[in-house]
Amino acid sequence: MKYVSALNKPEEITLQWMARRHPLQWTRIRAHSVLFSSNGCSLNTLSYTFGICRQTISIWLNSWEKEGLCGLIDKPGRGRHKKILLEKELEVVEIITKFPRSLKTVLQEIHKLWGVKISLSTLKRICKKAGLIWKRVRKSLRGKRNDEKFYAALNQIKALLEKENNGEIDFYYFDESGFSLEPCVPYAWQPVGKTIEVPSSRSKRLNVLGFINCQCNFKSYVFEGSITSDIVIACFDSFIKGLTKKTVVLIDNASMHTSNAFKSKTAGWALKGLKILNIPPYSPELNRIEILWKKMKYEWLDFSDYVSFKTLKKAVDHILVNIGGKYRINFT
């Protein structure tokens, strides 16, 4: 029977790392073979385990005995040579960042620079190796915001949330969102060659105004038609009737929230225990109720809900009534 010599502790630790983490599959298998052989596994057992002939396993073990770790790694010159060497892959990634929407353009740039033609699948492997994935580009107003004001507001919100956790105040997020028969189009797993089609047509708009806190306590108001400052004020007047302690409501800077009519009401609300906190401009991520609208539009509403305005309204009403129960958000 053939076995490798007993391993010392550093060799065992290194082989275990190689068996789990080495980027090349065959090097991982060779490391496993040496480890198993040191634990008494025969050539027949190793051959059956890895689906490789006894002679190949024997050669691996001999290479380990003669060369150590170097004997488990493929020598240069074995197999087909790479067209893009490892040191050039970083340059390829830089080209991808310049042309992120078109890998065909990247292939053309590679050919111009080095006169090398590689396949699209090879380029995709380089992308994945560099940690790049293909996903939807998001709109962002981050470049327009004032970072100093943003982080000051973020710290203020954290302090208010801590007060809420201590039972000193209630803290709510407020915003409006609209729903119509022109749906948001989400990603979905679909059979190859087939496409899931979502009904879409022009319709009137169903507007939802909502208050939500981090415990998913939710209160909503639904209107058909445009939202004005008077409607927003009426919602706040209704909301304030249910307050049991001092409450802070965070809102964005929409025109309905900054109008003279709305501002004229804040002093009276403050006397009743309701304080309004405006977030800095271009900072929608500070208003966590945005997560709720996203969940409703991209996850909770079914494709069949867009068949008619009646079915859409029924589905939206069902979700609104069951937020905090069937439909929950973990804000932590």
N, C-alpha and C positions, 0 to 999 in steps of 0.2 A: 504494500500500500504506500501511496505517496502523499506526504504532507509537507507543508512549509515549516521552517524552524519556528520555535516559540517567539512570539512578538513581545517586544518591550512596551512599556506604557506609552511613550511618545509615538511609536509606530502604530499602535492600536488606535490612538486618538486621531492621528492623521488619516489613517485608512477609513475610519468611521466618517470623518468629514468628507473625504473623497467619495465614499459610497453614497452619501446623501446629497452633496452640494456640487460636485464637479459638473461643469456644463456639458461634457461629452458623455454620451450614454455608455459607450464601450469602456471608458475609463472607470465609470461607476461600477459596471459589472465586474471588471477585473479586481477592483478593490474589494467588492463583496466576496469574490472567489477566494482571495487571500485570507480574508477574515474567517470565512467558513472553514477553509482548510486548516487554519490554526486551531479551530475548535473541534477538529476531528472528522470533518466531512470528507468522504472518499471522492475520488475522481468520478466514479459512477454517479454518485449523488449530485455532485456539481454539474455534471453533464446533463442529467435529467432536469435539474432545477432551472438551468439557464438555456436549455435546448441547444447545447453546443457540444461538439465531439470531444472525447477524452483527450485526444492529442493536442487540441487547441488549448484546453484547460491546463494540460501539462506544460505547454510552452509558456503560458502566462506565469505559472508558479516558478518555472526555471528562471524567467526574466526577473521575477521579484527577488529570488535568492541571489542572482548575480548583480543586479543593478538597483535594487531597492525600488523606491517610488518612481524613478525615471523609467524603470522597466515596464510600468503599467500605462505609460502615456505614449500615444502614437508618435512615431518618428516623423520628422519633416520629409515630405516627398511621397507619403502614402496617400493614395486616392487622388481625386481630381483637385487641381489647385484652385483656390479662390480667385475670382476675377477682381473682387474688392478686398484688399488686405485690411486687417484689423485696424491699423493706424489711419486708414482712409475712411473707415466707417463713421468716425466723428465728423469728418468733412461732409459726408453724405447726409448726416443728420442736420447739419447746418443748412445744406441746400433744401432739405425738406421743410425746415422752418421758414425759408424764404418763399416756398411755393407749397403751402400746406394743403391747398385744395386740389392739386393735380399731380399725381405721381408720374404721369406720362411726361409732364414738363420736367420733372426731376430726372427721369431717365435720359431725356435729351441733353440736360445740363451735364450729366455724368459723362455722356459720350463726347460732348464738346471739350470737357476738361481733360479727360484721360484716354479718349478713344476706345472706351470699353463699352460693350453692350451687355447689359444684364437683363434678366427677366423681371417682370412685374412681381412675381411671387418672391424672388430673391430680395427685391426692394422692400416688400412687405415684411419679410423676416427681419430685415435690418431695423425697420420701424418698431416691431414688437420687441426686439432685443433692447432697443433704446428706451422702451417704456412708453411708446406712442400708441394711441388708439384712434380709430376713426369714430368721431361722434359729432353731434350737432354743435355748431358755433352759437354762442349765446350773445344776445344783445347786452350791453353794459353801459351804464352812465358813470362808472367809477372814476373815469379820467376827469370828469367835470367837478367832482365833489371836493370839498375842503377837508383834508385828512385830519387836521387839528380839531375841527368842529365834530367830525365823525367820531373820533376816539373819545372826545369829551362826552358826547351823547351816549356812546357805548358804556362808558364808566358810570354815567348817571343812571342808565337803565339797570345795570348790574346792582347798583346801590338800592334802587327801588324794588328790584326782585328780592333782594335780601330782606328788605323791610316787609315785603309780602310774606316771605317764608316765616318771618317772626310774628306774623299776625297783626302787624301795625297798620297795614293798608291793604287795599285791593288794587291790582294793576292789570289793566286791560289794553289790548290792541284793537284799533278800529280802522276799518277801511270799507271801500265799496268795490264790487266787481259785477260784471255783466255777463249774461248767458244768452246765446241766440242759436239759431239753426246752422250757423257757420261754425263748426266745431274746431277746437284745437286738435291738431293731428298728432297723435302720440306714436312712438315706436311700438311694434308688436311682432311676435314670432309668427311667421306666415309660411305656408308651403312654397317650395321653389316653383316658379312659373305661375303662381297665383297671387292675387293681391286682395287684402281685405278692403272693402269699399265702405266708407262712412257716408251716410246721407248728408247732403249739404244744400242749403238754400237760404235766400234772404228772408229775414223775419223781423218782427219787432223784438225789442231787447228786454230781457228780464233782469232787473237790477236788484242786487242783494247788498244790504248794508249790515255789517256785523260787528259785534263786540266779542272778543275771546280772550281768555287768560291762559296761563301756562298749565292750569289744571283741566283745560279743555271745557270749562264752563262757557257756554255760548248763547248769545241772544242775537236774533236776526230780524230784519225788516225787509219785506219784498215789495218792489214796485215795478209796474210796467210803464216805460217811458223814461224821460230824462230825469236826472237827479239834480236838484237845485239846493242852494243854501238853506232855504226854508224847510225842505224835506229833511236835510241832515240835522237841522236844529230841532225839528219835531222828534226825530229819533233819540237825540240826546235828552230832550225833555222827558221822553218816556223812560229811557234807561235810568235816569237819575232817581225815579220814583222807587226803584228796587234796591237802592244803596243801603248798606247796613253799617258801613264805616267809611273813613276817608278813602277816596278812590282817585287813582291817576289813570287817564286814558291817553295812550300814545296815538298820534295821527300824523299823516304826511302833509305835504304842502299843496294839495290840490286846491283849485280855486274856490271850491265850496267851503274849505277849511280856513281860508285866509281872507274871506270876504268881510266887509264891514259889519254885515248883519250877524255873521257868526262870531266875530270878535266882540261885538257888543253884548253877547250873552255870557261870555266866559266869567266875568266878574260875579254875576248872579249865581252861576253854577258853583263857583269857588265858595260862596257863602253857604251852599248846601253840601259842601264836602267833595266836590268834583273838580279836579285840576286837569287842565289840558296840557300835554307835552308834545310840541312839534319836533319832529326829527329834522336834521339838517337836509338841505336839498340834495338830490341825487343819492340818497341812501336808503333805497327800498328794503334792503336786507335787514335793516333794524326793525322793521315792522313785521313781526312773525305771522300775522294773519295772512300774509302773502303765501305762506306754506299751505294754508287751508284752501285758498282759491286754486292753487296748483294741483293739490290732491283731488279736488272736485273735478276739475277739467280734464286731467290726464289719467286719473285712476278710478275714481268712484262712479263717474257717469259712464254708462254703457253705450256702445255704438247704436243700439236700438233705440236709445232715448232721444235720438235726433230725427226720428221719423216725422214728428210733427211738433208744433209749439206746445200743444196740449200734453204730449208725452214728456217733453223736456221739462215743462213746469211741474208736472207731477213728480218726476225724478228728483228735481232740485229741491222741491218741498220735502220729499222723503228724506233726503240727505240732511237737510237743515234741521229737521226735527230730531234726527238720530245722532247728531254730532255730540260726542261725549259718551255715547253708548256703543252702537254698532260701528260708528265711524269715529276713530280716535286718532290723535296726533301726539306723538311723544316729543315735546319741545326741548327735552334735555339734550 
